[in-house]
Amino acid sequence: MESAETETISHVQASAESAAISAGRPKERLLSLDVFRGFTLLGMVLVNSHPLGIYPWLGHARWNGWGFADLIFPFFVFIVGVAIPYSFAKRLARGESRDKLFIHILRRSVLLFVVGVLLNGFPRFDLSTLRVMNVLQRIAICYLLASIIYAYIRMRTKAIVWLCGAILVLYYVLMQFVPVPGYRAGVLEPVGNWGNYIDQHVMSGHMQHENWEGKSLLGSFPALVTMLMGLLTGVYLRTARPAYEKLTHLYLYGSVCMAAGAFWGLWFPINQHLWTSSLVLFMGGMALVFLATCYYIVDVQKITWWTLPCVVFGMNSILVWVFSQLVMKTLVAVNLWNAGAERLAHSLGPVNGSLAFAILYVLLCLAVMGILYRRRIFIKF
């Protein structure tokens, strides 16, 4: 955020400085962030739990464009970025050294990546076709890079903004104007772009589809910008500026980013599979607006009676994803996944029955996470 330019990232240099920055704040945990995270996870489970056919307005865009489901992953990447300054400040305030912080960053990144690969293979683990990339793997890569930029390179806000702009422009130039061997320049289809070319040479036989990967390695770089947008937001929210000033800036920058993303999309279409530069700006802007709204309702107006389900999911966010995937794949393996939805389909129809099944599955996950929440069990990856 431009208004936070004067605040450096130097609060990561020493625990004493971090404690000084944190002093005077009524609370370091942002409830609206937990609510935003939980709402995003709720949506993620919902859109991934339709056995017979996705409910129309909950689906992904076929290729270019966006639908409700296309909000979920960018939002979550953004949220991980917002949480980084809060997490690191608490660790440094406890007196952790920079070496110990680096070990934490590396351990968490490796763990997220490994868990993601294991989820891909569950329950059969066929190493000959084991998919390498997926949701957690991309988050792991982005988290590692964003954390190093924030905590070790110690870039100021303006420098991070310039870095984000450079990545988005270079990615656009590469994808639109540099020919891929065997193809012309500007191919923005599943096969024939630079992301696909790199994946086929690095992960051949270990991709989501036979000849292309929906979470490409190259796409992790524009996704990093999404996370850095969240990180800058977290840095700004930790300042002592008045709440309504923060809200004004969040809404302003969010609206500007959405407009810029929609405009850029005329030449570089909004596309989650390719994680295009226009998608980064558009979804990042929408995430800013959504977070600002949560911040106003929850942290400013203190209207919190409705937040418990979101907080329950938000406090165990990665576990929600892992649990939902493990149970779903187990039910598929024993032929109960579709069978359960088909029973509902007899009375509600295939699509409505599938939606009802997905809602019940969300409630199941919520019940399990609710038990952990009541017992104050929070599993961090």
For each residue, the residues with C-beta under 8 A, 3 or more apart:
1: 4 5 157 232 233 235 236 249 253
2: 5 157 158 161
3: 236 241 245 249
4: 1 7 157 232 235 236 239
5: 1 2 156 157 158
6:
7: 4 157 235 236 239
8: 11 154 156 157
9: 12 150 151 154 155 156 157 235
10: 13 17 154
11: 8 17 18 21 89 92
12: 9 18 88 92 98 101 150 151 154
13: 10 17 98 154
14: 17 18 92
15: 18 19 92 93 94 95 96
16: 19 20
17: 10 11 13 14 20 21
18: 11 12 14 15 21 22 88 89 92 93
19: 15 16 22 23 92 93
20: 16 17 23
21: 11 17 18 89 238
22: 18 19 25 28 89 93 238
23: 19 20
24: 240
25: 22 28 238 240
26:
27: 30
28: 22 25 86 89 90
29: 33 34 86
30: 27 33 34 82 86 237 295 299
31: 34 35 298 299 304 307 311
32: 35 36 291 294 295 297 298 299
33: 29 30 36 37 79 82 83 86 291 294 314
34: 29 30 31 37 38 307 310 311 314 315
35: 31 32 38 39 294 298 307 310 311 314
36: 32 33 39 40 75 79 290 291 294 310 314
37: 33 34 40 41 76 79 83 310 313 314 317
38: 34 35 41 42 307 309 310 311 312 313 314 315 317
39: 35 36 42 43 294 310 313 314
40: 36 37 43 44 72 75 76 79
41: 37 38 44 45 76 313 314 317 320 321
42: 38 39 45 46 309 310 313 362 366
43: 39 40 46 47 68 69 71 72
44: 40 41 47 48 72 73 76 321
45: 41 42 48 49 320 321 324 361 362 365
46: 42 43 49 58 358 359 362
47: 43 44 50 54 58 59 60 68 69 72 358
48: 44 45 324 325 328
49: 45 46 324 328 357 358 361 362
50: 47 53 54 55 58 341 354 355 357 358
51: 337 338 340 341 342 354 357
52: 338 341 342 345 350 351 353 354 357
53: 50 350 351 354
54: 47 50 58 59 60 69 351 354
55: 50 58 59 351 352 354 355 358
56: 59 351
57: 67 68
58: 46 47 50 54 55 67 68 69 355
59: 47 54 55 56 67 68 69
60: 47 54 67 69 70 272
61: 64 65 66 67 70 271 272
62: 65
63: 189 190 271 273
64: 61 188 269 270 271
65: 61 62 70 269 270 271
66: 61 70 71 270 272 279 282 283
67: 57 58 59 60 61 70
68: 43 47 57 58 59 71 72
69: 43 47 54 58 59 60 72
70: 60 61 65 66 67 73 74 272 283
71: 43 66 68 74 75 283 286
72: 40 43 44 47 68 69 75 76
73: 44 70 76 77 135 272
74: 70 71 77 78 223 226 272 279 280 283 284 287
75: 36 40 71 72 78 79 283 286 287 290
76: 37 40 41 44 72 73 79 80 135 139 317
77: 73 74 80 81 138 139 142 223 226 227 230
78: 74 75 81 82 226 227 229 230 233 283 284 287
79: 33 36 37 40 75 76 82 83 230 287
80: 76 77 83 84 139 142 143 227 230
81: 77 78 84 142 146 226 227 228 229 230 231 232 233 234
82: 30 33 78 79 85 86 230 231 233 234 237 291
83: 33 37 79 80 86 87 230 234
84: 80 81 87 88 143 146 147 150 230 231 234
85: 82 88 89 150 231 234 235 238
86: 28 29 30 33 82 83 89 90 234 238
87: 83 84 90 91
88: 12 18 84 85 91 92 101 147 150 151
89: 11 18 21 22 28 85 86 92 93 238
90: 28 86 87 93 94
91: 87 88 94 96 100 101 104
92: 11 12 14 15 18 19 88 89 95 96 101
93: 15 18 19 22 89 90
94: 15 90 91
95: 15 92
96: 15 91 92 100 101 104
97: 100 101
98: 12 13 101 102 151 152
99: 102 103
100: 91 96 97 103 104
101: 12 88 91 92 96 97 98 104 105 151
102: 98 99 105 106 151 152
103: 99 100 106 107
104: 91 96 100 101 107 108
105: 101 102 108 109 143 144 147 148 151
106: 102 103 109 110 144
107: 103 104 110 111
108: 104 105 111 112 140 143 381
109: 105 106 112 113 140 141 143 144 147
110: 106 107 113 114 140
111: 107 108 114 115 140 381
112: 108 109 115 116 136 137 139 140 143 318 381
113: 109 110 116 117 136 137 140 141
114: 110 111 117 118
115: 111 112 118 119 136 318 322 381
116: 112 113 119 120 133 134 135 136 137 139 140
117: 113 114 120 121 130 131 132 134 137
118: 114 115 121 122
119: 115 116 122 134 136 322 325 326 329
120: 116 117 130 131 132 134
121: 117 118 124 125 126 127 130 131
122: 118 119 125 325 326 329
123: 329 330 333
124: 121
125: 121 122 130
126: 121 129 130
127: 121 130
128: 205
129: 126 205 206
130: 117 120 121 125 126 127 206
131: 117 120 121 134 206 207 208 213
132: 117 120 137 203 206 207 213
133: 116 137 138 199 203 207 208 213 215 216 217
134: 116 117 119 120 131 137 138 208 215
135: 73 76 116 138 139 215 321
136: 112 113 115 116 119 139 140 318 321
137: 112 113 116 117 132 133 134 140 141 215
138: 77 133 134 135 141 142 215 219 220 223
139: 76 77 80 112 116 135 136 142 143
140: 108 109 110 111 112 113 116 136 137 143 144
141: 109 113 137 138 144 145 220 223 224
142: 77 80 81 138 139 145 146 220 223 224 226 227
143: 80 84 105 108 109 112 139 140 146 147 227
144: 105 106 109 140 141 147 148
145: 141 142 148 149 224
146: 81 84 142 143 149 150 224 227 228 231
147: 84 88 105 109 143 144 150 151
148: 105 144 145 151 152 153
149: 145 146 152 153 155 160 163 228
150: 9 12 84 85 88 146 147 153 154 155 231
151: 9 12 88 98 101 102 105 147 148 154
152: 98 102 148 149
153: 148 149 150
154: 8 9 10 12 13 150 151
155: 9 149 150 159 160 163
156: 5 8 9 159 160
157: 1 2 4 5 7 8 9 160 161 232 235
158: 2 5 161 162
159: 155 156 162 163
160: 149 155 156 157 163 164 228 231 232
161: 2 157 158 164 165 232
162: 158 159 165 166
163: 149 155 159 160 166 167 228
164: 160 161 167 168 225 228 229
165: 161 162 168 169
166: 162 163 169 170
167: 163 164 170 171 221 222 224 225
168: 164 165 171 172 222 225 277 280 281
169: 165 166 172 173 277
170: 166 167 173 174
171: 167 168 174 175 218 221 222 276 277
172: 168 169 175 176 264 268 276 277
173: 169 170 176 177 178
174: 170 171 177 178 194
175: 171 172 178 186 188 193 194 195 268 274 276
176: 172 173 185 186 188 267 268
177: 173 174 185 186
178: 173 174 175 185 194
179: 183 184 185
180: 183 184 185 187 192 193 194 196 197
181: 197
182: 192
183: 179 180 187 192 193 197
184: 179 180 187
185: 176 177 178 179 180
186: 175 176 177
187: 180 183 184 191 192 193
188: 64 175 176 193 268 269 271 274 276
189: 63 192 193
190: 63 196 209 211 212 273
191: 187 196 211 212
192: 180 182 183 187 189 196 197
193: 175 180 183 187 188 189 196 197 274
194: 174 175 178 180 197 198 218
195: 175 198 199 213 216 217 218 219 274
196: 180 190 191 192 193 199 200 211 212 213 216
197: 180 181 183 192 193 194 200 201
198: 194 195 201 202 216 217 218
199: 133 195 196 202 203 204 207 212 213 216 217 218
200: 196 197 203 204 207 211 212
201: 197 198 204
202: 198 199 217
203: 132 133 199 200 206 207 213 217
204: 199 200 201 207
205: 128 129
206: 129 130 131 132 203
207: 131 132 133 199 200 203 204 210 211 212 213
208: 131 133 134 212 213 214 215
209: 190 212 213 214
210: 207
211: 190 191 196 200 207
212: 190 191 196 199 200 207 208 209
213: 131 132 133 195 196 199 203 207 208 209 216 217
214: 208 209 273
215: 133 134 135 137 138 208 219
216: 133 195 196 198 199 213 219 220 273 274 275
217: 133 195 198 199 202 203 213 220
218: 171 194 195 198 199 221
219: 138 195 215 216 222 223 273 274 275
220: 138 141 142 216 217 223 224
221: 167 171 218 224 225
222: 167 168 171 219 225 226 275 276 277 279 280
223: 74 77 138 141 142 219 220 226 227 275 280
224: 141 142 145 146 167 220 221 227 228
225: 164 167 168 221 222 228 229 280 284
226: 74 77 78 81 142 222 223 229 230 275 280 283 284
227: 77 78 80 81 142 143 146 223 224 230 231
228: 81 146 149 160 163 164 224 225 231 232
229: 78 81 164 225 226 232 233 257 280 284 287 288
230: 77 78 79 80 81 82 83 84 226 227 233 234 284 287
231: 81 82 84 85 146 150 160 227 228 234 235
232: 1 4 81 157 160 161 228 229 235 236
233: 1 78 81 82 229 230 236 237 250 288 291
234: 81 82 83 84 85 86 230 231 237 238
235: 1 4 7 9 85 157 231 232 238 239
236: 1 3 4 7 232 233 239 241 246 249
237: 30 82 233 234 246 295
238: 21 22 25 85 86 89 234 235
239: 4 7 235 236 246
240: 24 25
241: 3 236 245 246
242: 245 246
243: 246 247 295 299 300
244: 247 248 300
245: 3 241 242 248 249
246: 236 237 239 241 242 243 249 250 295
247: 243 244 250 251 292 295 296 300
248: 244 245 251 252
249: 1 3 236 245 246 252 253
250: 233 246 247 253 254 288 289 291 292 295
251: 247 248 254 255 288 289 292
252: 248 249 255 256
253: 1 249 250 256 257 285 288
254: 250 251 257 258 285 286 287 288 289 292
255: 251 252 258 259 285 289
256: 252 253 259 260 285
257: 229 253 254 260 261 281 282 284 285 288
258: 254 255 261 262 281 282 285 286 289
259: 255 256 262 263 285
260: 256 257 263 264 281 282 285
261: 257 258 264 265 270 278 279 280 281 282 283 284 285
262: 258 259 265 270 278 282
263: 259 260 266
264: 172 260 261 267 268 277 278 281
265: 261 262 268 269 270 276 278 279 282
266: 263
267: 176 264
268: 172 175 176 188 264 265 276 277 278
269: 64 65 188 265 276 278
270: 64 65 66 261 262 265 276 278 279 282
271: 61 63 64 65 188 274 275 276 279
272: 60 61 66 70 73 74 275 279
273: 63 190 214 216 219
274: 175 188 193 195 216 219 271 279
275: 216 219 222 223 226 271 272 279 280
276: 171 172 175 188 222 265 268 269 270 271 279 280
277: 168 169 171 172 222 264 268 280 281
278: 261 262 264 265 268 269 270 281 282
279: 66 74 222 261 265 270 271 272 274 275 276 282 283
280: 74 168 222 223 225 226 229 261 275 276 277 283 284
281: 168 257 258 260 261 264 277 278 284 285
282: 66 257 258 260 261 262 265 270 278 279 285 286
283: 66 70 71 74 75 78 226 261 279 280 286 287
284: 74 78 225 226 229 230 257 261 280 281 287 288
285: 253 254 255 256 257 258 259 260 261 281 282 288 289
286: 71 75 254 258 282 283 289 290
287: 74 75 78 79 229 230 254 283 284 290 291
288: 229 233 250 251 253 254 257 284 285 291 292
289: 250 251 254 255 258 285 286 292 293
290: 36 75 286 287 293 294
291: 32 33 36 82 233 250 287 288 294 295
292: 247 250 251 254 288 289 295 296
293: 289 290 296 297
294: 32 33 35 36 39 290 291 297 298 299
295: 30 32 237 243 246 247 250 291 292 298 299 300
296: 247 292 293 299 300 301
297: 32 293 294 300 301 303
298: 31 32 35 294 295 301 302 303 304 307
299: 30 31 32 243 294 295 296 302
300: 243 244 247 295 296 297
301: 296 297 298
302: 298 299
303: 297 298 306
304: 31 298 307
305:
306: 303
307: 31 34 35 38 298 304 310 311
308: 311 312
309: 38 42 312 313 366
310: 34 35 36 37 38 39 42 307 313 314
311: 31 34 35 38 307 308 314 315 373
312: 38 308 309 315 316 366 369 370 373
313: 37 38 39 41 42 309 310 316 317 320 365 366 369
314: 33 34 35 36 37 38 39 41 310 311 317
315: 34 38 311 312 373 378
316: 312 313 319 320 369 372 373 377 378 379
317: 37 38 41 76 313 314 320 321
318: 112 115 136 321 322 379 380 381
319: 316 322 323 369 372 379 381
320: 41 45 313 316 317 323 324 365 369
321: 41 44 45 135 136 317 318 324 325
322: 115 119 318 319 325 326
323: 319 320 326 327 365 368 369
324: 45 48 49 320 321 327 328 361 365
325: 48 119 122 321 322 328 329
326: 119 122 322 323 329 330
327: 323 324 330 331 364 365
328: 48 49 324 325 331 332 337 361
329: 119 122 123 325 326 332 333
330: 123 326 327 333 334
331: 327 328 334 336 337 340
332: 328 329 335 336 337 338
333: 123 329 330
334: 330 331
335: 332 338 339
336: 331 332 339 340
337: 51 328 331 332 340 341
338: 51 52 332 335 341 342
339: 335 336 342 343
340: 51 331 336 337 343 344 357
341: 50 51 52 337 338 344 345 353 354 357
342: 51 52 338 339 345 346 353
343: 339 340 346 353
344: 340 341 347 348 352 353 354 356 357
345: 52 341 342 348 349 350 352 353 354
346: 342 343 353
347: 344 353
348: 344 345 352 353 356
349: 345 352 353
350: 52 53 345 353 354
351: 52 53 54 55 56 354 355
352: 55 344 345 348 349 355 356
353: 52 341 342 343 344 345 346 347 348 349 350 356 357
354: 50 51 52 53 54 55 341 344 345 350 351 357 358
355: 50 55 58 351 352 358 359
356: 344 348 352 353 359 360
357: 49 50 51 52 340 341 344 353 354 360 361
358: 46 47 49 50 55 354 355 361 362
359: 46 355 356 362 363
360: 356 357 363 364
361: 45 49 324 328 357 358 364 365
362: 42 45 46 49 358 359 365 366
363: 359 360 366 367
364: 327 360 361 367 368
365: 45 313 320 323 324 327 361 362 368 369
366: 42 309 312 313 362 363 369 370
367: 363 364 370 371
368: 323 364 365 371 372
369: 312 313 316 319 320 323 365 366 372 373
370: 312 366 367 373 374
371: 367 368 374 375
372: 316 319 368 369 375 377 378 379
373: 311 312 315 316 369 370 376 377 378
374: 370 371
375: 371 372
376: 373
377: 316 372 373
378: 315 316 372 373
379: 316 318 319 372
380: 318
381: 108 111 112 115 318 319
